[in-house]
């Protein structure tokens, strides 16, 4: 990859609602997209299988790095379920396009509510709360 992020190589980024686990936006080459470029299938409104487990794996994996902020690339394999592909110590910021939300306000909210020793479920709940507040909604 010569140090280039997946998104900069033409990958599709999907923004996922943290409360529902459904895709809400998608982007490719810095532009919104609605369908997958190879299959033509809709990228929006898809429910991520095992989404709660995906979040658990991502949060637990970041604990192993001892870094404050990482990007966790996770896929859901048909047989094995959620699997980590890689952890990025310096994740690309282009994913903000897929989420249609800036990262800085969310990081500031995390800093405001951070407490050492919070459990994985508690931190997932905090992330969901921050995401819901960013869109002026509530998790059901």
C-alpha positions as CSV (number, residue, x, y, z in Angstrom):
1,X,0.0,0.0,0.0
2,X,3.1,2.3,0.2
3,X,1.6,3.7,3.4
4,X,-1.7,4.7,1.8
5,X,-4.9,4.1,3.7
6,X,-7.5,1.7,2.4
7,X,-9.9,4.6,1.6
8,X,-7.2,6.4,-0.4
9,X,-6.8,3.3,-2.5
10,X,-10.5,3.2,-3.5
11,X,-12.1,1.3,-0.6
12,X,-15.6,2.1,0.4
13,X,-16.2,3.6,3.9
14,X,-19.5,3.0,5.5
15,X,-20.8,5.1,8.3
16,X,-22.6,3.0,10.9
17,X,-25.1,4.2,13.5
18,X,-23.7,3.0,16.8
19,X,-27.1,2.5,18.3
20,X,-28.7,0.3,15.6
21,X,-25.7,-1.2,13.8
22,X,-27.1,0.0,10.5
23,X,-25.2,1.7,7.7
24,X,-26.3,5.3,7.3
25,X,-23.9,6.8,4.8
26,X,-21.1,5.6,2.5
27,X,-18.3,7.3,0.7
28,X,-15.6,6.3,-1.9
29,X,-12.9,8.6,-3.3
30,X,-14.2,11.4,-1.1
31,X,-17.7,11.3,-2.6
32,X,-20.9,9.9,-1.2
33,X,-22.0,6.6,-2.8
34,X,-25.2,4.6,-2.4
35,X,-24.3,1.3,-4.0
36,X,-21.2,-1.0,-3.9
37,X,-19.0,-0.3,-7.0
38,X,-18.5,-4.0,-7.7
39,X,-21.8,-5.6,-6.8
40,X,-24.3,-2.7,-7.3
41,X,-25.9,-3.6,-4.0
42,X,-27.2,-0.9,-1.7
43,X,-24.7,0.2,1.0
44,X,-27.3,2.1,3.0
45,X,-29.7,0.6,5.6
46,X,-27.7,-2.6,6.0
47,X,-27.6,-4.2,9.5
48,X,-24.1,-5.3,10.5
49,X,-24.3,-8.9,11.8
50,X,-23.1,-9.4,15.3
51,X,-22.7,-5.6,15.7
52,X,-22.5,-5.7,19.6
53,X,-19.7,-8.2,19.3
54,X,-17.9,-6.1,16.7
55,X,-17.9,-3.2,19.2
56,X,-16.7,-5.4,22.1
57,X,-13.8,-6.7,20.0
58,X,-12.9,-3.2,18.8
59,X,-12.9,-1.7,22.3
60,X,-11.0,-4.7,23.9
61,X,-8.4,-4.6,21.1
62,X,-7.7,-1.0,21.7
63,X,-6.9,-1.8,25.3
64,X,-4.1,-4.1,24.1
65,X,-2.4,-1.3,22.2
66,X,-2.2,1.1,25.2
67,X,-2.9,3.9,22.7
68,X,-5.6,6.5,23.3
69,X,-7.0,6.4,19.8
70,X,-6.9,3.6,17.2
71,X,-8.8,2.5,14.2
72,X,-10.0,-1.1,14.3
73,X,-10.7,-2.7,10.9
74,X,-13.1,-5.6,11.6
75,X,-14.9,-7.8,9.1
76,X,-17.7,-10.2,9.8
77,X,-16.8,-13.6,8.3
78,X,-19.7,-15.9,7.4
79,X,-18.3,-18.8,9.5
80,X,-16.2,-17.1,12.2
81,X,-18.1,-14.0,12.9
82,X,-16.3,-10.7,13.6
83,X,-12.5,-10.9,12.9
84,X,-9.9,-8.1,13.3
85,X,-8.0,-7.4,10.1
86,X,-5.8,-4.7,11.6
87,X,-5.5,-1.9,14.2
88,X,-4.3,1.4,12.9
89,X,-2.3,3.6,15.3
90,X,-2.9,6.6,12.9
91,X,-6.3,5.9,11.2
92,X,-7.1,8.0,8.2
93,X,-9.5,10.9,8.8
94,X,-11.4,10.4,5.5
95,X,-13.8,8.1,7.4
96,X,-15.4,11.3,8.7
97,X,-17.0,11.6,5.2
98,X,-18.7,8.2,5.6
99,X,-20.0,9.2,9.1
100,X,-20.9,12.7,7.9
101,X,-19.6,13.9,11.3
102,X,-16.4,15.5,12.4
103,X,-14.1,13.5,14.7
104,X,-13.0,16.4,17.0
105,X,-16.3,16.9,18.8
106,X,-16.5,13.2,19.5
107,X,-13.0,13.0,20.8
108,X,-13.6,16.0,23.0
109,X,-16.7,14.3,24.4
110,X,-14.7,11.2,25.2
111,X,-12.1,13.2,27.0
112,X,-14.8,15.0,29.0
113,X,-16.3,11.7,30.2
114,X,-13.1,9.5,30.4
115,X,-12.4,7.5,33.6
116,X,-9.7,4.9,33.9
117,X,-11.0,1.5,34.7
118,X,-14.4,1.7,32.8
119,X,-15.6,-1.6,31.6
120,X,-15.9,-2.5,27.9
121,X,-19.7,-2.4,28.1
122,X,-19.7,1.0,29.9
123,X,-17.3,2.4,27.2
124,X,-19.5,1.1,24.4
125,X,-22.5,2.7,26.1
126,X,-20.6,6.0,26.3
127,X,-19.7,5.8,22.6
128,X,-23.3,5.2,21.7
129,X,-24.5,8.1,23.9
130,X,-21.9,10.4,22.3
131,X,-23.0,9.3,18.8
132,X,-26.7,9.7,19.6
133,X,-26.1,13.2,21.1
134,X,-24.2,14.2,17.9
135,X,-27.3,13.5,15.9
136,X,-29.7,14.8,18.5
137,X,-31.3,11.4,19.1
138,X,-31.3,8.7,21.6
139,X,-30.5,5.0,21.5
140,X,-33.6,2.8,21.7
